């Protein structure tokens, strides 16, 4: 953990906040907020996914700014220096104006309490909160303004009916919206181990089809897999244990018949095929995870 703390300090090189409003695309649905102003619509994230991102950014600072620009609709980074900081948008330059690429932006809905509820991007915002704090600027696409709704109960019913909230805890037990924390961060949200497992298995045992718009895609796979390979049965404390656990989960995925139902949504049965599960493990991608610069190597080295 000493190394991870050093990572965070090295990334946070500038403490002054600067709002670069002159470099924002004129798109009515896009607003600029602080990371701390966003409320969650789910109780958990995959903490190891966030840890990997942060550790990888320490090894490759350009990736931090490249991802930040892309996630904020500005395509990628054009230039930055060792003095650049996410708190100072004038300290680096993106290829496009923030909000230019609408499809890349994370989304939120305004509630009756005039707060912004994040409907996509919990891992990103959690990472930003950890790297540079709650004052970090983030550009969000507002999909709905429900500030005129009569009650919070009505608002959360709307989110549920439109598949914009995931109200299950890290063990897939139902929770109520009142139990959600007020901030989107690794400290406030639960650690969903299976959600991280799904992140590391991307391209190994499944790939989300381009035409697929299933909300909470990886949460549904994780819930289905937990019935086959319970998360409590997995050893996840070391790189080697984690790798073997990934193999176990990947084998469960590829062993499923293509027509096996993963979840039923709005009366439609969605199968393993709909979720892009492979018929065989991509062993080349699996082995990459424990290469010298592989994801598991990076995240477990950072934790030492």
C-alpha positions as CSV (number, residue, x, y, z in Angstrom):
1,X,0.0,0.0,0.0
2,X,3.0,2.3,0.5
3,X,3.6,2.2,-3.2
4,X,-0.1,3.0,-4.0
5,X,0.0,6.0,-1.7
6,X,3.0,7.2,-3.5
7,X,1.2,6.8,-6.8
8,X,-1.7,9.0,-5.6
9,X,0.7,11.7,-4.4
10,X,2.7,11.7,-7.6
11,X,-0.3,12.1,-9.8
12,X,-1.7,15.0,-7.6
13,X,1.1,17.5,-8.5
14,X,-1.0,20.6,-8.6
15,X,-3.6,21.6,-5.9
16,X,-5.1,24.7,-7.5
17,X,-8.4,24.2,-9.2
18,X,-9.1,25.7,-12.6
19,X,-12.3,25.5,-14.7
20,X,-11.5,25.5,-18.4
21,X,-15.0,26.5,-19.5
22,X,-13.6,28.1,-22.7
23,X,-12.7,24.6,-24.1
24,X,-16.2,23.1,-23.7
25,X,-18.4,22.1,-26.6
26,X,-21.7,24.0,-26.8
27,X,-23.9,21.0,-26.1
28,X,-27.0,21.7,-24.0
29,X,-27.2,18.3,-22.3
30,X,-23.5,18.4,-21.2
31,X,-22.6,20.0,-17.9
32,X,-19.4,20.4,-15.9
33,X,-19.5,19.2,-12.3
34,X,-17.1,18.2,-9.6
35,X,-16.7,14.5,-8.9
36,X,-18.0,15.0,-5.4
37,X,-21.3,16.4,-6.7
38,X,-22.3,13.1,-8.2
39,X,-24.5,10.6,-6.3
40,X,-24.4,6.9,-7.0
41,X,-27.2,4.7,-8.3
42,X,-25.5,1.5,-7.3
43,X,-24.0,0.3,-4.0
44,X,-20.7,-1.2,-5.3
45,X,-17.9,-1.1,-7.7
46,X,-15.0,-3.4,-8.6
47,X,-12.2,-2.0,-6.4
48,X,-9.4,-3.9,-8.1
49,X,-10.4,-2.4,-11.4
50,X,-10.0,1.0,-9.9
51,X,-6.7,0.0,-8.3
52,X,-5.3,-1.3,-11.6
53,X,-6.2,1.9,-13.4
54,X,-4.4,4.1,-10.8
55,X,-1.3,1.8,-10.7
56,X,-1.2,1.8,-14.5
57,X,-1.4,5.5,-14.7
58,X,1.6,5.8,-12.4
59,X,3.6,3.8,-14.9
60,X,2.2,5.6,-17.9
61,X,1.1,9.2,-17.0
62,X,0.1,9.9,-20.6
63,X,-2.6,7.2,-20.3
64,X,-4.1,9.1,-17.4
65,X,-4.6,12.2,-19.4
66,X,-5.5,10.3,-22.6
67,X,-8.3,8.4,-20.8
68,X,-9.5,11.6,-19.0
69,X,-9.9,13.4,-22.3
70,X,-11.6,10.5,-23.9
71,X,-14.0,9.9,-21.0
72,X,-14.9,13.6,-21.0
73,X,-15.7,13.6,-24.7
74,X,-12.5,15.2,-25.9
75,X,-11.1,12.2,-27.8
76,X,-7.6,12.0,-26.3
77,X,-4.7,14.1,-25.0
78,X,-2.7,16.4,-27.2
79,X,-0.1,17.6,-24.7
80,X,0.8,17.5,-21.0
81,X,3.8,18.0,-18.8
82,X,5.0,16.5,-15.5
83,X,3.4,19.5,-13.8
84,X,0.0,18.8,-15.3
85,X,-2.9,17.9,-12.9
86,X,-6.5,16.9,-13.4
87,X,-7.5,19.7,-11.0
88,X,-6.1,22.3,-13.5
89,X,-7.6,21.8,-17.0
90,X,-5.3,24.5,-18.4
91,X,-2.3,22.4,-17.4
92,X,-2.9,19.9,-20.3
93,X,-4.6,20.0,-23.6
94,X,-7.1,17.5,-25.2
95,X,-7.5,16.9,-28.9
96,X,-11.1,18.2,-28.9
97,X,-13.3,20.4,-26.7
98,X,-14.8,18.7,-23.7
99,X,-18.2,17.2,-24.6
100,X,-17.5,17.0,-28.3
101,X,-18.0,13.2,-28.5
102,X,-21.3,12.7,-26.8
103,X,-21.2,8.9,-27.0
104,X,-18.0,8.8,-24.8
105,X,-19.5,10.8,-21.9
106,X,-20.8,9.3,-18.7
107,X,-24.4,10.0,-17.9
108,X,-26.6,11.3,-15.0
109,X,-30.1,12.2,-14.1
110,X,-31.2,15.2,-12.0
111,X,-33.5,14.2,-9.2
112,X,-36.3,16.0,-7.3
113,X,-33.7,17.0,-4.7
114,X,-31.8,18.9,-7.4
115,X,-28.9,16.4,-7.1
116,X,-27.2,14.6,-10.0
117,X,-27.4,10.8,-9.9
118,X,-24.8,9.0,-11.9
119,X,-26.2,6.3,-14.2
120,X,-23.0,5.3,-15.9
121,X,-19.4,5.9,-14.8
122,X,-19.1,4.8,-11.2
123,X,-15.6,3.3,-11.7
124,X,-14.4,6.4,-13.5
125,X,-15.6,8.8,-10.9
126,X,-14.4,6.6,-8.1
127,X,-10.9,6.7,-9.7
128,X,-11.0,10.5,-10.1
129,X,-12.0,10.9,-6.4
130,X,-9.0,8.7,-5.4
131,X,-6.4,10.3,-7.7
132,X,-7.2,14.0,-7.5
133,X,-10.1,14.4,-5.1
134,X,-13.7,15.5,-5.1
135,X,-12.9,18.8,-6.8
136,X,-11.9,17.1,-10.0
137,X,-13.9,18.4,-13.0
138,X,-16.0,15.9,-14.9
139,X,-18.2,16.5,-17.9
140,X,-21.5,14.6,-17.7
141,X,-24.4,14.1,-20.2
142,X,-27.7,14.7,-18.4
143,X,-30.2,12.3,-19.9
144,X,-33.2,13.3,-17.9
145,X,-34.2,16.2,-15.7
146,X,-36.6,14.8,-13.0
147,X,-36.4,17.8,-10.7
148,X,-40.1,18.4,-11.0
149,X,-41.0,14.9,-9.8
150,X,-43.1,14.8,-6.6
151,X,-41.0,12.5,-4.5
152,X,-37.8,10.5,-4.3
153,X,-39.7,7.3,-4.2
154,X,-41.2,8.2,-7.6
155,X,-37.8,9.2,-8.9
156,X,-36.2,5.9,-8.0
157,X,-39.2,4.0,-9.5
158,X,-38.4,5.9,-12.7
159,X,-34.7,4.8,-12.6
160,X,-35.6,1.2,-11.9
161,X,-38.2,1.1,-14.7
162,X,-35.7,2.5,-17.1
163,X,-32.8,0.2,-16.0
164,X,-30.8,3.1,-14.7
165,X,-30.0,1.8,-11.3
166,X,-28.5,-1.4,-9.9
167,X,-29.9,-2.0,-6.3
168,X,-28.0,-5.2,-5.3
169,X,-25.1,-5.4,-3.0
170,X,-21.7,-7.1,-3.5
171,X,-23.3,-10.4,-2.8
172,X,-26.3,-9.7,-5.1
173,X,-28.7,-9.1,-2.2
174,X,-31.4,-6.4,-2.8
175,X,-30.8,-3.0,-1.2
176,X,-33.0,0.1,-1.0
177,X,-32.0,3.4,-2.4
178,X,-31.9,5.0,1.0
179,X,-28.9,2.9,1.9
180,X,-26.7,4.3,-0.9
181,X,-23.9,6.6,0.1
182,X,-23.8,10.3,-0.8
183,X,-20.6,10.1,-2.9
184,X,-19.2,8.0,-5.7
185,X,-15.9,6.7,-4.3
186,X,-14.0,3.5,-3.5
187,X,-14.2,4.5,0.2
188,X,-18.0,4.9,0.2
189,X,-19.1,2.1,-2.2
190,X,-18.8,-1.6,-1.4
191,X,-16.1,-3.7,-3.1
192,X,-17.8,-6.1,-5.6
193,X,-15.1,-8.7,-6.2
194,X,-17.0,-10.3,-9.1
195,X,-17.3,-7.0,-10.9
196,X,-13.5,-6.7,-10.9
197,X,-13.2,-10.3,-12.1
198,X,-15.5,-9.4,-15.1
199,X,-13.1,-6.5,-15.9
200,X,-10.0,-8.8,-16.0
201,X,-11.8,-11.4,-18.1
202,X,-12.7,-9.0,-20.9
203,X,-11.4,-10.5,-24.1
204,X,-10.5,-13.7,-22.2
205,X,-13.8,-15.5,-22.0
206,X,-16.3,-13.0,-23.3
207,X,-16.6,-9.8,-25.3
208,X,-19.6,-7.5,-25.2
209,X,-21.3,-7.5,-28.6
210,X,-21.2,-4.1,-30.3
211,X,-24.9,-4.2,-30.9
212,X,-25.6,-5.0,-27.2
213,X,-27.1,-2.3,-25.1
214,X,-27.9,-4.4,-22.0
215,X,-27.7,-2.1,-18.9
216,X,-25.3,-3.2,-16.1
217,X,-24.0,-5.8,-18.5
218,X,-21.2,-7.1,-16.4
219,X,-23.2,-7.1,-13.2
220,X,-25.8,-9.4,-14.7
221,X,-23.0,-11.8,-15.9
222,X,-21.4,-11.7,-12.4
223,X,-24.7,-12.5,-10.7
224,X,-25.3,-15.4,-13.0
225,X,-21.7,-16.7,-12.5
226,X,-21.9,-16.4,-8.7
227,X,-24.5,-19.1,-8.7
228,X,-22.0,-21.4,-10.5
229,X,-18.8,-20.3,-8.8
230,X,-19.6,-18.4,-5.6
231,X,-17.3,-15.5,-5.0
232,X,-16.7,-16.6,-1.4
233,X,-15.1,-19.8,-2.8
234,X,-12.5,-17.9,-4.7
235,X,-9.0,-17.1,-3.4
236,X,-8.1,-13.5,-4.5
237,X,-5.3,-12.4,-2.2
238,X,-2.2,-12.9,-4.4
239,X,-1.5,-12.6,-8.1
240,X,-1.2,-16.3,-8.5
241,X,-4.4,-17.0,-6.6
242,X,-6.3,-14.4,-8.5
243,X,-5.1,-15.8,-11.8
244,X,-6.3,-19.3,-10.9
245,X,-9.6,-17.9,-9.8
246,X,-10.0,-16.2,-13.1
247,X,-9.3,-19.5,-14.9
248,X,-12.0,-21.1,-12.8
249,X,-14.6,-18.4,-13.6
250,X,-13.6,-18.4,-17.3
251,X,-14.1,-22.1,-17.5
252,X,-17.6,-21.7,-16.1
253,X,-18.4,-19.2,-18.7
254,X,-17.2,-21.2,-21.7
255,X,-18.9,-24.3,-20.4
256,X,-22.3,-22.7,-20.6
257,X,-24.5,-23.6,-23.5
258,X,-25.0,-20.7,-25.9
259,X,-28.7,-20.8,-25.2
260,X,-28.5,-20.9,-21.4
261,X,-30.5,-18.0,-20.0
262,X,-28.4,-15.5,-18.0
263,X,-31.2,-13.1,-17.1
264,X,-34.7,-12.2,-18.2
265,X,-35.3,-8.5,-18.8
266,X,-38.6,-7.0,-19.8
267,X,-40.0,-10.4,-20.7
268,X,-37.0,-11.3,-22.9
269,X,-34.7,-14.1,-22.1
270,X,-31.1,-13.1,-22.6
271,X,-28.6,-16.0,-23.1
272,X,-24.9,-16.6,-22.8
273,X,-24.7,-15.9,-26.6
274,X,-26.3,-12.5,-26.1
275,X,-23.6,-11.7,-23.5
276,X,-20.8,-12.6,-25.9
277,X,-19.4,-15.6,-24.1
278,X,-16.7,-17.5,-25.9
279,X,-16.7,-21.2,-26.6
280,X,-13.0,-21.4,-25.5
281,X,-10.7,-19.4,-23.4
282,X,-8.5,-17.0,-25.2
283,X,-5.3,-18.3,-23.6
284,X,-3.1,-15.7,-25.1
285,X,-5.1,-12.9,-23.5
286,X,-5.3,-14.9,-20.3
287,X,-1.5,-15.3,-20.1
288,X,-1.0,-11.5,-20.7
289,X,-2.6,-10.8,-17.3
290,X,0.5,-12.2,-15.6
291,X,3.1,-10.9,-18.0
292,X,5.7,-8.4,-16.6
293,X,3.4,-5.5,-17.4
294,X,0.2,-7.5,-17.3
295,X,-2.9,-6.2,-15.4
296,X,-2.6,-8.6,-12.5
297,X,1.2,-8.0,-12.2
298,X,0.6,-4.2,-12.1
299,X,-2.2,-4.2,-9.6
300,X,-0.6,-6.7,-7.1
301,X,2.8,-5.0,-7.4
302,X,1.2,-1.7,-6.5
303,X,-0.4,-3.2,-3.4
304,X,2.9,-4.2,-1.9
